[in-house]
Amino acid sequence: MNGIFKQDDSLYSIEYSSQQNKHYIDTWDHKENIIDCGSNATVQNITGRDVSVDELRNLYLPVAVVVDYGLYLAANKSENQIESAVVDIINMVSKLYKPLNVFVTLVELEIWHEKYMFEVPQTSRPLLRKFREYRQQVPSKQWHCHRNAVFMTNTAIMNDRRSYVRGTAYQDNTCENDYELAVSFISTYDLNRRGISEAMAHEIGHNLGMEHDTNICKCDSGTNTCLMKPREDGKWTENWSSCSLERLLYHQQLDKNKCLFEEYTGCTHKISTEIIIAIIAFILVALIAMAIFLFTLYVK
Protein backbone atom coordinates (compact mmCIF):
# COMPACT_ATOMS: atom_id res chain seq x y z
CA MET A 1 0.00 0.00 0.00
CA ASN A 2 1.29 3.46 -0.92
CA GLY A 3 -0.23 6.88 -0.51
CA ILE A 4 -0.99 9.77 1.82
CA PHE A 5 -3.33 9.75 4.81
CA LYS A 6 -4.48 12.23 7.42
CA GLN A 7 -4.65 11.77 11.18
CA ASP A 8 -5.14 14.44 13.88
CA ASP A 9 -4.85 17.24 11.28
CA SER A 10 -1.44 15.96 10.13
CA LEU A 11 -0.53 14.41 6.78
CA TYR A 12 1.59 11.27 6.50
CA SER A 13 3.02 9.39 3.52
CA ILE A 14 3.18 5.61 3.47
CA GLU A 15 5.43 3.63 1.12
CA TYR A 16 5.91 -0.11 0.74
CA SER A 17 9.28 -1.71 -0.01
CA SER A 18 8.82 -5.12 -1.62
CA GLN A 19 12.51 -5.88 -1.18
CA GLN A 20 12.31 -5.51 2.62
CA ASN A 21 8.61 -6.40 2.87
CA LYS A 22 8.02 -3.33 5.06
CA HIS A 23 5.91 -0.18 5.05
CA TYR A 24 7.57 3.15 5.84
CA ILE A 25 5.59 6.06 7.27
CA ASP A 26 6.83 9.65 7.27
CA THR A 27 5.35 13.10 7.82
CA TRP A 28 4.28 14.82 4.61
CA ASP A 29 4.16 18.59 4.12
CA HIS A 30 2.15 19.39 1.00
CA LYS A 31 3.52 22.95 0.96
CA GLU A 32 7.09 21.72 0.68
CA ASN A 33 6.47 18.87 -1.77
CA ILE A 34 6.46 21.06 -4.86
CA ILE A 35 6.39 19.05 -8.07
CA ASP A 36 9.80 19.75 -9.51
CA CYS A 37 12.53 18.47 -11.81
CA GLY A 38 14.88 16.07 -10.06
CA SER A 39 18.04 17.53 -11.56
CA ASN A 40 20.20 19.65 -9.28
CA ALA A 41 22.37 20.97 -12.11
CA THR A 42 23.42 24.58 -11.74
CA VAL A 43 24.44 27.03 -14.44
CA GLN A 44 28.18 27.10 -15.08
CA ASN A 45 30.13 29.21 -17.59
CA ILE A 46 26.91 30.95 -18.58
CA THR A 47 26.58 34.69 -19.01
CA GLY A 48 23.02 34.88 -20.27
CA ARG A 49 24.17 36.58 -23.46
CA ASP A 50 21.94 36.61 -26.51
CA VAL A 51 22.64 33.77 -28.94
CA SER A 52 21.28 33.79 -32.45
CA VAL A 53 19.61 30.60 -33.63
CA ASP A 54 21.71 30.97 -36.78
CA GLU A 55 24.75 30.10 -34.64
CA LEU A 56 23.28 26.69 -33.78
CA ARG A 57 23.91 23.61 -35.89
CA ASN A 58 21.15 21.20 -36.82
CA LEU A 59 20.82 18.38 -34.30
CA TYR A 60 18.93 15.19 -35.14
CA LEU A 61 17.57 13.50 -32.03
CA PRO A 62 15.83 10.12 -32.50
CA VAL A 63 14.06 9.14 -29.28
CA ALA A 64 12.94 5.77 -27.94
CA VAL A 65 10.01 5.78 -25.51
CA VAL A 66 9.28 3.03 -22.99
CA VAL A 67 5.81 2.93 -21.37
CA ASP A 68 5.55 0.95 -18.15
CA TYR A 69 2.87 -1.56 -17.16
CA GLY A 70 1.12 0.82 -14.76
CA LEU A 71 0.59 3.38 -17.52
CA TYR A 72 -0.64 0.59 -19.80
CA LEU A 73 -3.26 -0.35 -17.19
CA ALA A 74 -4.20 3.32 -16.72
CA ALA A 75 -4.87 3.45 -20.48
CA ASN A 76 -7.32 0.54 -20.14
CA LYS A 77 -4.81 -1.80 -21.79
CA SER A 78 -5.19 0.02 -25.10
CA GLU A 79 -1.94 0.03 -27.07
CA ASN A 80 -3.59 2.17 -29.74
CA GLN A 81 -4.49 4.79 -27.14
CA ILE A 82 -0.93 4.81 -25.80
CA GLU A 83 0.60 4.98 -29.26
CA SER A 84 -1.65 7.87 -30.24
CA ALA A 85 -0.77 9.74 -27.04
CA VAL A 86 2.99 9.16 -27.37
CA VAL A 87 3.03 10.24 -31.02
CA ASP A 88 1.07 13.37 -30.06
CA ILE A 89 3.47 14.14 -27.20
CA ILE A 90 6.58 13.65 -29.34
CA ASN A 91 5.06 15.94 -31.98
CA MET A 92 4.62 18.64 -29.32
CA VAL A 93 8.20 18.13 -28.10
CA SER A 94 9.39 18.36 -31.70
CA LYS A 95 7.61 21.69 -32.14
CA LEU A 96 9.22 23.01 -28.96
CA TYR A 97 12.70 22.10 -30.19
CA LYS A 98 12.33 23.12 -33.82
CA PRO A 99 13.18 26.81 -33.13
CA LEU A 100 16.56 25.58 -31.79
CA ASN A 101 17.28 23.58 -34.96
CA VAL A 102 16.85 20.37 -32.97
CA PHE A 103 14.74 17.80 -34.81
CA VAL A 104 13.13 15.27 -32.48
CA THR A 105 11.64 12.07 -33.91
CA LEU A 106 10.13 8.92 -32.41
CA VAL A 107 11.97 5.81 -33.61
CA GLU A 108 10.89 3.21 -31.07
CA LEU A 109 7.92 2.66 -28.76
CA GLU A 110 8.06 -0.14 -26.21
CA ILE A 111 4.91 -0.87 -24.19
CA TRP A 112 5.00 -3.18 -21.18
CA HIS A 113 1.70 -4.94 -21.84
CA GLU A 114 2.26 -8.06 -19.73
CA LYS A 115 4.19 -7.07 -16.61
CA TYR A 116 6.74 -4.70 -15.12
CA MET A 117 10.11 -5.50 -16.70
CA PHE A 118 11.79 -4.19 -13.55
CA GLU A 119 10.48 -2.99 -10.21
CA VAL A 120 9.84 0.75 -10.54
CA PRO A 121 11.38 2.58 -7.56
CA GLN A 122 9.42 5.51 -6.15
CA THR A 123 12.52 7.67 -5.85
CA SER A 124 14.15 9.37 -8.80
CA ARG A 125 17.82 8.38 -8.74
CA PRO A 126 17.29 4.62 -8.32
CA LEU A 127 14.67 4.73 -11.08
CA LEU A 128 17.03 6.50 -13.46
CA ARG A 129 19.78 3.95 -12.76
CA LYS A 130 17.43 1.01 -13.25
CA PHE A 131 16.11 2.37 -16.52
CA ARG A 132 19.59 2.95 -17.89
CA GLU A 133 20.62 -0.59 -16.91
CA TYR A 134 17.48 -1.93 -18.59
CA ARG A 135 18.10 -0.04 -21.83
CA GLN A 136 21.72 -1.15 -21.91
CA GLN A 137 20.44 -4.70 -22.32
CA VAL A 138 19.06 -3.72 -25.73
CA PRO A 139 21.29 -5.22 -28.47
CA SER A 140 23.96 -2.68 -29.40
CA LYS A 141 23.06 -2.97 -33.09
CA GLN A 142 19.88 -1.02 -32.30
CA TRP A 143 21.83 1.87 -30.80
CA HIS A 144 22.63 3.26 -34.24
CA CYS A 145 18.99 4.31 -34.35
CA HIS A 146 18.92 6.37 -31.16
CA ARG A 147 21.00 7.65 -28.28
CA ASN A 148 18.14 8.94 -26.14
CA ALA A 149 15.47 6.96 -24.29
CA VAL A 150 12.56 8.23 -22.18
CA PHE A 151 10.75 6.14 -19.57
CA MET A 152 7.10 7.03 -18.96
CA THR A 153 5.45 5.84 -15.75
CA ASN A 154 2.15 6.52 -14.02
CA THR A 155 3.87 6.18 -10.63
CA ALA A 156 4.32 9.31 -8.50
CA ILE A 157 8.08 9.75 -8.03
CA MET A 158 9.90 11.66 -5.30
CA ASN A 159 13.47 12.94 -5.07
CA ASP A 160 15.91 12.71 -2.16
CA ARG A 161 14.30 15.76 -0.56
CA ARG A 162 10.91 14.05 -0.52
CA SER A 163 9.56 16.40 -3.19
CA TYR A 164 7.48 15.05 -6.06
CA VAL A 165 9.19 15.33 -9.43
CA ARG A 166 7.87 15.57 -12.97
CA GLY A 167 10.98 13.84 -14.24
CA THR A 168 14.73 13.42 -13.92
CA ALA A 169 17.54 13.10 -16.45
CA TYR A 170 21.25 12.49 -16.60
CA GLN A 171 23.06 15.72 -17.37
CA ASP A 172 25.02 16.22 -20.58
CA ASN A 173 25.64 12.65 -21.74
CA THR A 174 23.86 12.17 -25.06
CA CYS A 175 27.12 11.53 -26.93
CA GLU A 176 29.29 10.72 -23.91
CA ASN A 177 30.48 7.33 -25.12
CA ASP A 178 29.42 4.38 -27.25
CA TYR A 179 28.28 2.24 -24.35
CA GLU A 180 25.76 4.46 -22.59
CA LEU A 181 22.46 6.02 -23.52
CA ALA A 182 21.11 9.38 -22.47
CA VAL A 183 18.05 8.49 -20.42
CA SER A 184 15.33 10.31 -18.54
CA PHE A 185 11.99 9.48 -17.00
CA ILE A 186 8.67 11.30 -16.94
CA SER A 187 6.04 10.74 -14.27
CA THR A 188 2.71 11.19 -16.05
CA TYR A 189 0.90 11.14 -12.71
CA ASP A 190 -1.62 14.01 -12.66
CA LEU A 191 -0.33 15.43 -15.98
CA ASN A 192 -2.09 16.00 -19.29
CA ARG A 193 -0.38 15.56 -22.67
CA ARG A 194 0.77 19.16 -22.80
CA GLY A 195 2.28 18.91 -19.34
CA ILE A 196 4.01 15.65 -20.25
CA SER A 197 5.47 17.17 -23.43
CA GLU A 198 6.84 20.15 -21.50
CA ALA A 199 8.38 17.87 -18.87
CA MET A 200 9.89 15.68 -21.60
CA ALA A 201 11.36 18.68 -23.42
CA HIS A 202 12.86 19.88 -20.13
CA GLU A 203 14.51 16.53 -19.32
CA ILE A 204 15.81 16.06 -22.87
CA GLY A 205 17.28 19.55 -22.47
CA HIS A 206 19.35 18.23 -19.56
CA ASN A 207 20.52 15.33 -21.75
CA LEU A 208 21.69 17.88 -24.32
CA GLY A 209 23.63 19.84 -21.69
CA MET A 210 21.12 22.51 -20.72
CA GLU A 211 20.87 23.47 -17.07
CA HIS A 212 18.27 25.17 -14.94
CA ASP A 213 17.69 28.84 -15.60
CA THR A 214 18.70 31.47 -13.07
CA ASN A 215 17.86 35.15 -12.66
CA ILE A 216 20.54 36.17 -15.19
CA CYS A 217 18.78 34.27 -17.98
CA LYS A 218 16.59 36.25 -20.35
CA CYS A 219 13.16 34.83 -21.05
CA ASP A 220 10.40 36.46 -23.10
CA SER A 221 7.70 35.24 -20.74
CA GLY A 222 9.47 36.43 -17.58
CA THR A 223 12.32 35.43 -15.28
CA ASN A 224 12.49 31.67 -14.62
CA THR A 225 9.40 30.92 -16.71
CA CYS A 226 11.04 29.33 -19.78
CA LEU A 227 11.27 25.59 -20.45
CA MET A 228 14.37 25.07 -18.29
CA LYS A 229 12.83 26.84 -15.29
CA PRO A 230 14.11 25.46 -11.97
CA ARG A 231 10.62 24.77 -10.62
CA GLU A 232 7.32 23.77 -12.17
CA ASP A 233 4.82 26.63 -11.92
CA GLY A 234 1.89 24.97 -13.66
CA LYS A 235 2.05 27.40 -16.59
CA TRP A 236 2.57 26.23 -20.17
CA THR A 237 5.48 27.79 -22.03
CA GLU A 238 7.04 27.39 -25.47
CA ASN A 239 10.01 29.67 -24.79
CA TRP A 240 13.69 28.89 -24.35
CA SER A 241 15.87 31.23 -22.32
CA SER A 242 19.09 32.90 -23.46
CA CYS A 243 20.98 30.54 -21.13
CA SER A 244 19.51 27.44 -22.82
CA LEU A 245 20.61 28.68 -26.24
CA GLU A 246 24.04 29.64 -24.93
CA ARG A 247 24.53 26.26 -23.26
CA LEU A 248 23.43 24.40 -26.40
CA LEU A 249 25.87 26.42 -28.53
CA TYR A 250 28.64 25.85 -25.97
CA HIS A 251 28.20 22.08 -26.20
CA GLN A 252 28.13 22.17 -29.99
CA GLN A 253 31.37 24.13 -30.09
CA LEU A 254 32.98 21.46 -27.89
CA ASP A 255 31.54 18.69 -30.12
CA LYS A 256 29.72 17.22 -27.12
CA ASN A 257 26.63 16.64 -29.25
CA LYS A 258 28.57 15.53 -32.33
CA CYS A 259 26.74 12.19 -32.57
CA LEU A 260 23.61 14.20 -33.42
CA PHE A 261 25.13 16.30 -36.21
CA GLU A 262 24.15 13.80 -38.90
CA GLU A 263 20.63 12.55 -39.53
CA TYR A 264 20.14 8.91 -38.54
CA THR A 265 19.15 6.66 -41.44
CA GLY A 266 17.26 3.40 -41.54
CA CYS A 267 15.40 4.09 -38.30
CA THR A 268 11.63 4.09 -38.40
CA HIS A 269 8.97 3.95 -35.73
CA LYS A 270 7.30 0.55 -35.67
CA ILE A 271 3.55 0.95 -36.07
CA SER A 272 1.39 -1.49 -34.13
CA THR A 273 -0.33 -4.35 -35.95
CA GLU A 274 -3.78 -2.99 -35.04
CA ILE A 275 -3.07 0.33 -36.74
CA ILE A 276 -1.68 -1.39 -39.86
CA ILE A 277 -4.83 -3.55 -40.10
CA ALA A 278 -7.03 -0.47 -39.64
CA ILE A 279 -5.17 1.39 -42.41
CA ILE A 280 -5.47 -1.59 -44.80
CA ALA A 281 -9.18 -1.96 -43.99
CA PHE A 282 -9.75 1.74 -44.66
CA ILE A 283 -7.97 1.53 -48.01
CA LEU A 284 -10.00 -1.55 -49.02
CA VAL A 285 -13.29 0.12 -48.09
CA ALA A 286 -12.29 3.23 -50.04
CA LEU A 287 -11.38 1.14 -53.10
CA ILE A 288 -14.66 -0.80 -52.95
CA ALA A 289 -16.64 2.43 -52.63
CA MET A 290 -14.76 3.90 -55.59
CA ALA A 291 -15.40 0.77 -57.67
CA ILE A 292 -19.14 0.87 -56.89
CA PHE A 293 -19.27 4.56 -57.79
CA LEU A 294 -17.49 4.00 -61.13
CA PHE A 295 -19.69 0.99 -61.91
CA THR A 296 -22.81 3.09 -61.25
CA LEU A 297 -21.56 5.77 -63.64
CA TYR A 298 -20.77 3.13 -66.28
CA VAL A 299 -24.28 1.58 -66.03
CA LYS A 300 -25.89 4.98 -66.47
C-alpha positions in Angstrom: 0.0 0.0 0.0 1.3 3.5 -0.9 -0.2 6.9 -0.5 -1.0 9.8 1.8 -3.3 9.7 4.8 -4.5 12.2 7.4 -4.6 11.8 11.2 -5.1 14.4 13.9 -4.8 17.2 11.3 -1.4 16.0 10.1 -0.5 14.4 6.8 1.6 11.3 6.5 3.0 9.4 3.5 3.2 5.6 3.5 5.4 3.6 1.1 5.9 -0.1 0.7 9.3 -1.7 0.0 8.8 -5.1 -1.6 12.5 -5.9 -1.2 12.3 -5.5 2.6 8.6 -6.4 2.9 8.0 -3.3 5.1 5.9 -0.2 5.0 7.6 3.2 5.8 5.6 6.1 7.3 6.8 9.6 7.3 5.3 13.1 7.8 4.3 14.8 4.6 4.2 18.6 4.1 2.1 19.4 1.0 3.5 22.9 1.0 7.1 21.7 0.7 6.5 18.9 -1.8 6.5 21.1 -4.9 6.4 19.1 -8.1 9.8 19.7 -9.5 12.5 18.5 -11.8 14.9 16.1 -10.1 18.0 17.5 -11.6 20.2 19.7 -9.3 22.4 21.0 -12.1 23.4 24.6 -11.7 24.4 27.0 -14.4 28.2 27.1 -15.1 30.1 29.2 -17.6 26.9 30.9 -18.6 26.6 34.7 -19.0 23.0 34.9 -20.3 24.2 36.6 -23.5 21.9 36.6 -26.5 22.6 33.8 -28.9 21.3 33.8 -32.5 19.6 30.6 -33.6 21.7 31.0 -36.8 24.8 30.1 -34.6 23.3 26.7 -33.8 23.9 23.6 -35.9 21.2 21.2 -36.8 20.8 18.4 -34.3 18.9 15.2 -35.1 17.6 13.5 -32.0 15.8 10.1 -32.5 14.1 9.1 -29.3 12.9 5.8 -27.9 10.0 5.8 -25.5 9.3 3.0 -23.0 5.8 2.9 -21.4 5.6 0.9 -18.1 2.9 -1.6 -17.2 1.1 0.8 -14.8 0.6 3.4 -17.5 -0.6 0.6 -19.8 -3.3 -0.4 -17.2 -4.2 3.3 -16.7 -4.9 3.5 -20.5 -7.3 0.5 -20.1 -4.8 -1.8 -21.8 -5.2 0.0 -25.1 -1.9 0.0 -27.1 -3.6 2.2 -29.7 -4.5 4.8 -27.1 -0.9 4.8 -25.8 0.6 5.0 -29.3 -1.7 7.9 -30.2 -0.8 9.7 -27.0 3.0 9.2 -27.4 3.0 10.2 -31.0 1.1 13.4 -30.1 3.5 14.1 -27.2 6.6 13.6 -29.3 5.1 15.9 -32.0 4.6 18.6 -29.3 8.2 18.1 -28.1 9.4 18.4 -31.7 7.6 21.7 -32.1 9.2 23.0 -29.0 12.7 22.1 -30.2 12.3 23.1 -33.8 13.2 26.8 -33.1 16.6 25.6 -31.8 17.3 23.6 -35.0 16.8 20.4 -33.0 14.7 17.8 -34.8 13.1 15.3 -32.5 11.6 12.1 -33.9 10.1 8.9 -32.4 12.0 5.8 -33.6 10.9 3.2 -31.1 7.9 2.7 -28.8 8.1 -0.1 -26.2 4.9 -0.9 -24.2 5.0 -3.2 -21.2 1.7 -4.9 -21.8 2.3 -8.1 -19.7 4.2 -7.1 -16.6 6.7 -4.7 -15.1 10.1 -5.5 -16.7 11.8 -4.2 -13.5 10.5 -3.0 -10.2 9.8 0.8 -10.5 11.4 2.6 -7.6 9.4 5.5 -6.1 12.5 7.7 -5.9 14.2 9.4 -8.8 17.8 8.4 -8.7 17.3 4.6 -8.3 14.7 4.7 -11.1 17.0 6.5 -13.5 19.8 4.0 -12.8 17.4 1.0 -13.2 16.1 2.4 -16.5 19.6 2.9 -17.9 20.6 -0.6 -16.9 17.5 -1.9 -18.6 18.1 0.0 -21.8 21.7 -1.2 -21.9 20.4 -4.7 -22.3 19.1 -3.7 -25.7 21.3 -5.2 -28.5 24.0 -2.7 -29.4 23.1 -3.0 -33.1 19.9 -1.0 -32.3 21.8 1.9 -30.8 22.6 3.3 -34.2 19.0 4.3 -34.4 18.9 6.4 -31.2 21.0 7.6 -28.3 18.1 8.9 -26.1 15.5 7.0 -24.3 12.6 8.2 -22.2 10.8 6.1 -19.6 7.1 7.0 -19.0 5.4 5.8 -15.8 2.2 6.5 -14.0 3.9 6.2 -10.6 4.3 9.3 -8.5 8.1 9.8 -8.0 9.9 11.7 -5.3 13.5 12.9 -5.1 15.9 12.7 -2.2 14.3 15.8 -0.6 10.9 14.0 -0.5 9.6 16.4 -3.2 7.5 15.0 -6.1 9.2 15.3 -9.4 7.9 15.6 -13.0 11.0 13.8 -14.2 14.7 13.4 -13.9 17.5 13.1 -16.4 21.2 12.5 -16.6 23.1 15.7 -17.4 25.0 16.2 -20.6 25.6 12.7 -21.7 23.9 12.2 -25.1 27.1 11.5 -26.9 29.3 10.7 -23.9 30.5 7.3 -25.1 29.4 4.4 -27.2 28.3 2.2 -24.4 25.8 4.5 -22.6 22.5 6.0 -23.5 21.1 9.4 -22.5 18.1 8.5 -20.4 15.3 10.3 -18.5 12.0 9.5 -17.0 8.7 11.3 -16.9 6.0 10.7 -14.3 2.7 11.2 -16.0 0.9 11.1 -12.7 -1.6 14.0 -12.7 -0.3 15.4 -16.0 -2.1 16.0 -19.3 -0.4 15.6 -22.7 0.8 19.2 -22.8 2.3 18.9 -19.3 4.0 15.6 -20.3 5.5 17.2 -23.4 6.8 20.2 -21.5 8.4 17.9 -18.9 9.9 15.7 -21.6 11.4 18.7 -23.4 12.9 19.9 -20.1 14.5 16.5 -19.3 15.8 16.1 -22.9 17.3 19.5 -22.5 19.4 18.2 -19.6 20.5 15.3 -21.7 21.7 17.9 -24.3 23.6 19.8 -21.7 21.1 22.5 -20.7 20.9 23.5 -17.1 18.3 25.2 -14.9 17.7 28.8 -15.6 18.7 31.5 -13.1 17.9 35.1 -12.7 20.5 36.2 -15.2 18.8 34.3 -18.0 16.6 36.2 -20.4 13.2 34.8 -21.1 10.4 36.5 -23.1 7.7 35.2 -20.7 9.5 36.4 -17.6 12.3 35.4 -15.3 12.5 31.7 -14.6 9.4 30.9 -16.7 11.0 29.3 -19.8 11.3 25.6 -20.5 14.4 25.1 -18.3 12.8 26.8 -15.3 14.1 25.5 -12.0 10.6 24.8 -10.6 7.3 23.8 -12.2 4.8 26.6 -11.9 1.9 25.0 -13.7 2.1 27.4 -16.6 2.6 26.2 -20.2 5.5 27.8 -22.0 7.0 27.4 -25.5 10.0 29.7 -24.8 13.7 28.9 -24.3 15.9 31.2 -22.3 19.1 32.9 -23.5 21.0 30.5 -21.1 19.5 27.4 -22.8 20.6 28.7 -26.2 24.0 29.6 -24.9 24.5 26.3 -23.3 23.4 24.4 -26.4 25.9 26.4 -28.5 28.6 25.8 -26.0 28.2 22.1 -26.2 28.1 22.2 -30.0 31.4 24.1 -30.1 33.0 21.5 -27.9 31.5 18.7 -30.1 29.7 17.2 -27.1 26.6 16.6 -29.3 28.6 15.5 -32.3 26.7 12.2 -32.6 23.6 14.2 -33.4 25.1 16.3 -36.2 24.1 13.8 -38.9 20.6 12.5 -39.5 20.1 8.9 -38.5 19.2 6.7 -41.4 17.3 3.4 -41.5 15.4 4.1 -38.3 11.6 4.1 -38.4 9.0 3.9 -35.7 7.3 0.5 -35.7 3.5 1.0 -36.1 1.4 -1.5 -34.1 -0.3 -4.4 -36.0 -3.8 -3.0 -35.0 -3.1 0.3 -36.7 -1.7 -1.4 -39.9 -4.8 -3.5 -40.1 -7.0 -0.5 -39.6 -5.2 1.4 -42.4 -5.5 -1.6 -44.8 -9.2 -2.0 -44.0 -9.8 1.7 -44.7 -8.0 1.5 -48.0 -10.0 -1.6 -49.0 -13.3 0.1 -48.1 -12.3 3.2 -50.0 -11.4 1.1 -53.1 -14.7 -0.8 -52.9 -16.6 2.4 -52.6 -14.8 3.9 -55.6 -15.4 0.8 -57.7 -19.1 0.9 -56.9 -19.3 4.6 -57.8 -17.5 4.0 -61.1 -19.7 1.0 -61.9 -22.8 3.1 -61.2 -21.6 5.8 -63.6 -20.8 3.1 -66.3 -24.3 1.6 -66.0 -25.9 5.0 -66.5 
